Amino acid sequence: MRIGIVVDSACDLPLEYLQQHNIVILPITVRIGEAVLADHRDEQATLSFLHAHVAERGHEAETTPFTVNQIRDLFLGQLVIDYDHVFCMTITRTRSPIHENAMQASFAILNDYKPVRQAAGHNSPFALRVIDTQNLFAAQGVTAVEAVRMREAGASVQQIRVRLEELANNTHGYMIPRDLYYLRARARTKGDRSVGLLSAALGSALDIKPVLYGHAGNTEPVAKIKGFDNAVEQMFKFAGGRVIAGLMTPTLCLSYGGELSEMRALPGYQRLRDICENNKVEVFESVMSLTGMVNVGKGAVVVAFAGPPAPFKAA
């Protein structure tokens, strides 16, 4: 059984990893004024676009996920030939229409694939499963890495499906935004009133940073900590504690809205890496997707893993 893996470009994993394991990307297109870039997880292109456009006008950006027809065409033109079963893992449906688009496309794909496969010499059936990761950015990477690991271990389609759905319910993402004014401006552009002017002004004036928590399709603040570096250090320390306590998969994902060298210089980073190494947990680091950066601003830090629920505690 040839098993394919598809993610959207908001999934924060290194491009080399995606290419090495033949993970297919559903690109999300970002438009800021006249500037347009289809996000294919090219870190240099993302950073160039960041420096040229996102810093000043990113909150005005329009993001366009693959349409139903584009997803259908991708599958019928390539994936139904290359694979027998495909797992398509999307950003949480509470934040993007791409999951719904993939679900709608799946009906057309399953209706229309037979002549395409037969023309390529495949007479066996094709199957597709769309999975809502229920999370964002680096947290999407956790399920994708597990899908690769299980596929390489020879797991069955049923085993992989059950495991990915279990992980989607138990993946935890934590983010520290750097610029609350940007976050508020972006939220207002999208009609999201979750970041009020008063909280943004207070946060910036007092240098208070929220710890935003993503889980089961929800995103909410779980702590407020003074100072960006201090907040990131506390988040990294909490993540290290979860690694020591035991994760559901040996995977921790990090993403950063800028050059990775900046993230690696943040306090608590090296300690977290050492804890992961000592506990045989693999760390995946990537520049945040362009989609992520236009939504939360440059300089944001995300850490994600799968495991039992635990309340966030700052030391």
Backbone torsions as a table, in degrees:
resi	resn	phi	psi	omega
1	MET	NA	121.6	178.3
2	ARG	-90.3	115.2	-174.2
3	ILE	-106.5	125.2	178.2
4	GLY	-103.2	153.6	179.8
5	ILE	-127.8	128.2	-179.5
6	VAL	-125.9	136.1	173.7
7	VAL	-132.2	165.1	171.6
8	ASP	-93.8	167.5	-170.8
9	SER	-74.1	-4.3	172.6
10	ALA	-76.0	-11.8	-179.6
11	CYS	-73.3	112.0	-174.4
12	ASP	-85.6	95.9	171.3
13	LEU	-137.8	153.2	-180.0
14	PRO	-61.8	141.4	-179.6
15	LEU	-58.7	-38.2	-179.5
16	GLU	-60.8	-38.8	179.0
17	TYR	-66.4	-44.8	179.9
18	LEU	-60.4	-43.2	-179.3
19	GLN	-70.1	-42.3	-178.0
20	GLN	-59.7	-34.7	-175.6
21	HIS	-106.3	15.5	175.0
22	ASN	53.9	41.5	175.6
23	ILE	-83.0	126.1	-176.9
24	VAL	-88.4	138.8	-177.1
25	ILE	-107.0	131.2	167.2
26	LEU	-90.7	104.0	-173.8
27	PRO	-71.6	146.2	172.7
28	ILE	-109.1	129.1	-177.3
29	THR	-92.5	135.9	179.9
30	VAL	-116.1	129.6	177.1
31	ARG	-122.1	126.8	173.0
32	ILE	-125.6	105.0	-174.3
33	GLY	63.3	-122.1	179.3
34	GLU	-91.8	-8.3	-177.2
35	ALA	-85.7	130.8	-177.9
36	VAL	-132.9	136.1	175.7
37	LEU	-143.4	126.5	171.2
38	ALA	-83.3	121.4	-173.6
39	ASP	-80.0	105.2	177.6
40	HIS	-107.8	21.3	178.6
41	ARG	69.1	24.3	174.9
42	ASP	-83.4	108.7	-172.1
43	GLU	-63.4	-38.8	-178.9
44	GLN	-67.7	-41.2	177.3
45	ALA	-63.7	-39.4	179.0
46	THR	-63.5	-46.4	-179.0
47	LEU	-65.2	-37.8	177.9
48	SER	-63.6	-43.7	179.1
49	PHE	-65.8	-38.5	178.0
50	LEU	-57.9	-51.8	-175.5
51	HIS	-68.1	-31.2	-176.0
52	ALA	-83.3	-33.8	-168.3
53	HIS	-132.3	-39.2	-168.1
54	VAL	-67.4	-38.9	-174.3
55	ALA	-58.2	-42.4	-175.2
56	GLU	-88.3	-44.4	-169.5
57	ARG	-127.0	17.1	-175.6
58	GLY	-59.7	-31.6	-177.5
59	HIS	-66.6	-17.1	179.2
60	GLU	-88.5	-1.9	-171.1
61	ALA	-62.3	148.5	170.3
62	GLU	-107.7	129.3	177.7
63	THR	-112.1	132.1	-176.6
64	THR	-125.3	110.1	177.5
65	PRO	-76.1	166.1	174.7
66	PHE	-54.9	135.9	178.2
67	THR	-78.1	172.0	176.3
68	VAL	-56.3	-46.4	-177.8
69	ASN	-67.9	-36.8	178.4
70	GLN	-65.9	-40.6	177.5
71	ILE	-65.6	-44.4	177.6
72	ARG	-57.2	-47.3	-177.5
73	ASP	-64.8	-38.0	178.1
74	LEU	-61.6	-45.5	-178.5
75	PHE	-67.1	-48.2	-176.2
76	LEU	-71.6	-25.7	-179.9
77	GLY	-85.3	-19.4	-174.0
78	GLN	-142.6	-55.0	-165.5
79	LEU	-72.4	-33.0	179.7
80	VAL	-71.2	-15.0	175.9
81	ILE	-90.7	-43.1	-174.8
82	ASP	-75.3	-25.0	-173.0
83	TYR	-134.7	161.7	175.9
84	ASP	-100.9	-27.0	178.6
85	HIS	-145.6	133.5	-179.3
86	VAL	-123.8	134.0	170.5
87	PHE	-101.9	120.4	179.7
88	CYS	-109.9	111.7	-175.1
89	MET	-109.0	122.7	-172.3
90	THR	-115.5	161.1	169.6
91	ILE	-57.3	152.6	-176.7
92	THR	-51.5	136.2	-176.7
93	ARG	-68.4	-15.1	178.4
94	THR	-74.8	-11.1	-177.3
95	ARG	-120.7	-6.7	-176.3
96	SER	-157.1	147.5	176.9
97	PRO	-80.7	1.4	-172.0
98	ILE	-66.8	-31.3	177.2
99	HIS	-65.3	-46.1	179.3
100	GLU	-63.5	-39.6	177.4
101	ASN	-61.2	-43.0	179.8
102	ALA	-66.3	-37.9	178.0
103	MET	-63.8	-45.1	179.1
104	GLN	-64.6	-41.1	179.8
105	ALA	-64.5	-32.3	-176.2
106	SER	-61.4	-34.4	179.8
107	PHE	-65.3	-43.7	178.5
108	ALA	-66.9	-38.8	-179.7
109	ILE	-62.3	-46.5	-177.3
110	LEU	-69.8	-23.0	176.1
111	ASN	-79.5	-30.2	-167.5
112	ASP	-110.8	-1.2	-169.9
113	TYR	-76.1	-26.4	-168.5
114	LYS	-57.6	-50.9	179.6
115	PRO	-63.0	-31.9	179.2
116	VAL	-66.4	-46.0	179.6
117	ARG	-67.9	-40.5	-179.9
118	GLN	-62.7	-39.0	178.4
119	ALA	-64.4	-26.4	178.6
120	ALA	-92.2	3.4	176.7
121	GLY	89.8	16.4	179.4
122	HIS	-111.5	117.8	-179.8
123	ASN	-103.0	-3.6	-180.0
124	SER	-81.2	160.2	-179.3
125	PRO	-71.6	159.4	176.1
126	PHE	-116.3	142.1	178.8
127	ALA	-133.4	154.0	-175.7
128	LEU	-142.2	135.7	176.0
129	ARG	-127.5	121.9	175.9
130	VAL	-96.2	125.0	-177.4
131	ILE	-120.1	126.6	173.5
132	ASP	-81.3	114.4	-179.8
133	THR	-69.4	-13.6	179.5
134	GLN	62.3	21.3	-177.7
135	ASN	-151.8	-172.7	-172.3
136	LEU	-132.9	149.8	163.3
137	PHE	57.8	-122.3	-177.4
138	ALA	-60.8	-30.3	-179.1
139	ALA	-67.3	-26.2	174.8
140	GLN	-66.3	-28.5	-176.7
141	GLY	-66.6	-26.6	-176.0
142	VAL	-60.5	-47.2	-179.1
143	THR	-68.9	-37.2	-179.4
144	ALA	-63.8	-42.4	179.0
145	VAL	-63.2	-40.1	179.8
146	GLU	-67.8	-36.3	176.8
147	ALA	-61.8	-42.3	177.4
148	VAL	-63.7	-45.9	-177.5
149	ARG	-60.6	-44.4	-178.7
150	MET	-70.5	-38.2	177.5
151	ARG	-61.5	-43.3	-179.2
152	GLU	-69.5	-25.1	178.7
153	ALA	-83.9	-2.6	177.7
154	GLY	83.0	20.9	179.3
155	ALA	-66.2	154.3	178.7
156	SER	-77.7	162.8	177.2
157	VAL	-56.9	-43.8	-179.4
158	GLN	-62.6	-43.3	179.0
159	GLN	-62.0	-43.4	-179.3
160	ILE	-65.0	-45.6	-178.4
161	ARG	-58.5	-48.8	-178.7
162	VAL	-61.0	-42.7	-177.7
163	ARG	-66.8	-43.5	-178.4
164	LEU	-65.8	-38.7	178.9
165	GLU	-69.1	-34.7	175.6
166	GLU	-64.7	-43.8	-179.2
167	LEU	-65.9	-38.8	-179.9
168	ALA	-57.9	-32.0	178.8
169	ASN	-80.4	-12.3	-172.8
170	ASN	-128.0	20.6	177.3
171	THR	-95.5	136.7	-175.9
172	HIS	-123.5	126.2	176.6
173	GLY	-118.8	137.5	179.2
174	TYR	-126.5	136.4	-177.5
175	MET	-135.8	140.4	170.2
176	ILE	-112.5	112.4	174.5
177	PRO	-79.2	148.1	-179.0
178	ARG	-88.7	-33.7	-171.3
179	ASP	-125.6	102.4	-178.0
180	LEU	-71.1	-30.4	176.8
181	TYR	-63.0	-42.0	177.6
182	TYR	-62.8	-45.0	-178.2
183	LEU	-60.1	-40.4	179.1
184	ARG	-68.0	-43.6	-179.9
185	ALA	-61.5	-40.4	178.7
186	ARG	-66.5	-43.1	180.0
187	ALA	-61.0	-40.6	179.7
188	ARG	-66.0	-39.4	178.3
189	THR	-58.8	-38.0	-177.8
190	LYS	-90.3	1.7	-179.9
191	GLY	77.6	18.0	-179.9
192	ASP	-98.8	116.0	-176.1
193	ARG	-95.2	19.8	-173.1
194	SER	-73.7	-18.3	178.2
195	VAL	-116.5	100.6	-175.8
196	GLY	-78.2	160.2	179.8
197	LEU	-60.0	-43.3	-176.6
198	LEU	-62.3	-46.1	-178.6
199	SER	-66.0	-37.1	178.6
200	ALA	-66.5	-44.4	-179.6
201	ALA	-65.2	-43.9	178.4
202	LEU	-62.1	-45.6	-178.3
203	GLY	-60.3	-43.1	-178.9
204	SER	-71.2	-40.7	-177.7
205	ALA	-65.9	-39.3	-177.4
206	LEU	-96.8	0.5	-177.5
207	ASP	58.8	41.4	177.1
208	ILE	-95.9	129.6	-179.7
209	LYS	-114.6	132.7	176.1
210	PRO	-80.7	149.0	167.0
211	VAL	-97.2	113.3	-179.5
212	LEU	-95.0	134.1	-173.5
213	TYR	-117.7	126.7	176.9
214	GLY	-110.9	127.7	179.8
215	HIS	-164.5	135.6	174.2
216	ALA	53.7	38.3	176.5
217	GLY	84.7	-4.0	-179.6
218	ASN	-106.7	150.2	173.7
219	THR	-131.9	125.6	-177.3
220	GLU	-153.1	153.2	175.4
221	PRO	-74.5	137.5	179.1
222	VAL	-119.6	-5.5	177.5
223	ALA	-164.6	158.4	172.4
224	LYS	-129.0	125.8	-172.5
225	ILE	-130.8	137.4	-178.6
226	LYS	-75.6	126.5	175.6
227	GLY	88.9	129.8	-178.3
228	PHE	-62.8	-50.2	-178.3
229	ASP	-60.3	-41.5	179.5
230	ASN	-64.6	-41.1	179.7
231	ALA	-63.1	-43.2	179.1
232	VAL	-64.5	-41.1	179.1
233	GLU	-60.9	-42.0	178.8
234	GLN	-65.6	-39.4	178.4
235	MET	-64.9	-43.5	178.5
236	PHE	-64.3	-38.0	179.9
237	LYS	-65.6	-41.8	177.3
238	PHE	-61.7	-44.8	179.9
239	ALA	-61.9	-40.6	177.5
240	GLY	-61.1	-38.8	177.1
241	GLY	-63.9	-36.9	177.7
242	ARG	-68.7	-36.6	176.8
243	VAL	-62.0	-46.3	-179.7
244	ILE	-62.7	-37.8	-179.3
245	ALA	-69.2	-25.7	177.9
246	GLY	115.5	122.5	179.4
247	LEU	-100.9	166.3	177.0
248	MET	-78.5	-25.0	175.8
249	THR	-136.4	152.1	-179.5
250	PRO	-81.2	55.5	-172.4
251	THR	-139.2	133.3	170.0
252	LEU	-132.8	130.5	-177.5
253	CYS	-113.6	136.9	177.3
254	LEU	-124.8	141.1	170.1
255	SER	-141.3	156.0	-173.1
256	TYR	-143.6	138.4	-179.5
257	GLY	-83.9	62.4	-179.3
258	GLY	164.1	-161.6	179.4
259	GLU	-65.2	133.7	-177.5
260	LEU	-64.5	-24.7	177.8
261	SER	-61.0	-31.2	177.7
262	GLU	-68.1	-42.6	178.9
263	MET	-64.1	-41.5	-177.4
264	ARG	-67.1	-17.2	178.9
265	ALA	-90.9	-4.3	-177.8
266	LEU	-73.5	147.9	-179.1
267	PRO	-64.3	138.7	178.8
268	GLY	91.7	-13.2	-177.4
269	TYR	-63.2	-52.1	-174.5
270	GLN	-65.5	-36.1	177.8
271	ARG	-62.7	-41.4	178.0
272	LEU	-62.8	-42.5	178.2
273	ARG	-61.5	-41.2	-179.4
274	ASP	-65.5	-40.2	178.3
275	ILE	-62.6	-43.1	179.3
276	CYS	-62.8	-43.3	179.2
277	GLU	-62.3	-43.0	-178.9
278	ASN	-67.2	-24.7	-178.5
279	ASN	-106.3	13.5	176.7
280	LYS	56.4	42.1	175.2
281	VAL	-106.6	124.4	-177.9
282	GLU	-81.0	134.9	-178.8
283	VAL	-106.2	130.3	176.2
284	PHE	-114.2	121.8	-178.5
285	GLU	-116.3	137.3	176.8
286	SER	-151.0	154.3	168.7
287	VAL	-64.8	134.0	179.2
288	MET	-56.7	144.8	177.7
289	SER	-58.5	154.0	176.0
290	LEU	-59.2	-38.5	176.6
291	THR	-57.7	-45.6	178.9
292	GLY	-62.9	-44.8	-176.1
293	MET	-66.1	-38.2	179.6
294	VAL	-70.9	-19.6	180.0
295	ASN	-90.3	-30.6	-176.2
296	VAL	-121.2	-5.3	177.6
297	GLY	92.2	156.5	-179.4
298	LYS	-71.4	153.7	176.7
299	GLY	85.5	1.1	177.9
300	ALA	-74.1	148.2	179.9
301	VAL	-119.8	134.4	179.2
302	VAL	-127.0	138.0	171.9
303	VAL	-129.1	141.8	-175.6
304	ALA	-148.1	151.3	-179.7
305	PHE	-164.5	169.2	176.0
306	ALA	-114.8	136.4	-179.8
307	GLY	178.7	-178.0	177.0
308	PRO	-62.9	151.2	178.6
309	PRO	-66.7	145.3	176.9
310	ALA	-154.0	134.0	-179.5
311	PRO	-65.5	141.8	179.1
312	PHE	-70.7	131.7	178.0
313	LYS	-131.8	126.6	174.0
314	ALA	-90.1	141.6	-178.7
315	ALA	-71.6	NA	NA
